[in-house]
Amino acid sequence: MNRRNFLYSGGMLAALTASPAMAMDVIVGHKKPERGIQLYMVKEDMERDPAGTLKQLGAMGYT
């Protein structure tokens, strides 16, 4: 087994181990999945109207 395969296998094992626990919290309703956005994506809009831009992003479901 080379280094690349070892790292890939370890990453997949970690992801698969954590996935059911995170999914169960969402299914059971313990927490709502949060979405985020980097404001650099809306840089021009933030320069023109910061409050309005944040309000629109909030309406889209971003936190």
Kinemage of the C-alpha trace (Angstrom):
@kinemage 1
@onewidth
@group {chain A} dominant
@subgroup {mainchain}
@vectorlist {calphas} color= white
{ca met a 1} P 0.000 0.000 0.000
{ca asn a 2} L 1.470 3.321 -1.003
{ca arg a 3} L 1.051 6.637 0.788
{ca arg a 4} L -1.704 7.896 -1.511
{ca asn a 5} L -3.854 4.797 -0.999
{ca phe a 6} L -3.243 4.904 2.744
{ca leu a 7} L -4.355 8.539 3.022
{ca tyr a 8} L -7.354 7.934 0.766
{ca ser a 9} L -8.441 4.899 2.789
{ca gly a 10} L -8.009 6.757 6.070
{ca gly a 11} L -10.021 9.718 4.832
{ca met a 12} L -12.815 7.519 3.552
{ca leu a 13} L -12.927 5.591 6.826
{ca ala a 14} L -13.169 8.826 8.815
{ca ala a 15} L -15.907 10.208 6.560
{ca leu a 16} L -17.936 7.007 6.649
{ca thr a 17} L -17.594 6.761 10.412
{ca ala a 18} L -18.867 10.318 10.986
{ca ser a 19} L -21.603 10.340 8.330
{ca pro a 20} L -24.306 8.307 10.126
{ca ala a 21} L -24.045 10.357 13.312
{ca met a 22} L -24.303 13.670 11.479
{ca ala a 23} L -27.161 12.438 9.296
{ca met a 24} L -29.087 11.100 12.279
{ca asp a 25} L -29.032 14.487 14.022
{ca val a 26} L -30.631 16.061 10.957
{ca ile a 27} L -33.185 13.261 10.483
{ca val a 28} L -34.273 13.229 14.119
{ca gly a 29} L -34.532 16.986 14.103
{ca his a 30} L -31.900 17.795 16.677
{ca lys a 31} L -30.338 20.421 14.541
{ca lys a 32} L -30.982 22.112 11.261
{ca pro a 33} L -28.179 21.932 8.727
{ca glu a 34} L -26.518 25.322 8.539
{ca arg a 35} L -25.504 26.921 5.298
{ca gly a 36} L -22.919 29.614 4.981
{ca ile a 37} L -21.635 31.864 2.266
{ca gln a 38} L -18.427 33.763 1.774
{ca leu a 39} L -19.323 37.403 1.326
{ca tyr a 40} L -16.602 37.781 -1.291
{ca met a 41} L -19.061 36.123 -3.674
{ca val a 42} L -21.404 39.095 -3.292
{ca lys a 43} L -18.707 41.745 -2.910
{ca glu a 44} L -20.229 44.305 -5.280
{ca asp a 45} L -23.687 43.907 -3.750
{ca met a 46} L -22.247 44.343 -0.250
{ca glu a 47} L -20.552 47.577 -1.310
{ca arg a 48} L -23.821 48.973 -2.702
{ca asp a 49} L -26.310 47.805 -0.061
{ca pro a 50} L -24.930 45.714 2.827
{ca ala a 51} L -28.177 45.456 4.801
{ca gly a 52} L -30.259 44.579 1.753
{ca thr a 53} L -27.739 41.997 0.579
{ca leu a 54} L -27.685 40.270 3.965
{ca lys a 55} L -31.483 40.327 4.075
{ca gln a 56} L -31.681 38.654 0.649
{ca leu a 57} L -29.116 36.035 1.650
{ca gly a 58} L -31.097 35.325 4.813
{ca ala a 59} L -34.265 34.878 2.761
{ca met a 60} L -32.404 32.271 0.684
{ca gly a 61} L -31.625 30.294 3.831
{ca tyr a 62} L -28.055 31.335 4.499
{ca thr a 63} L -27.084 31.901 8.124
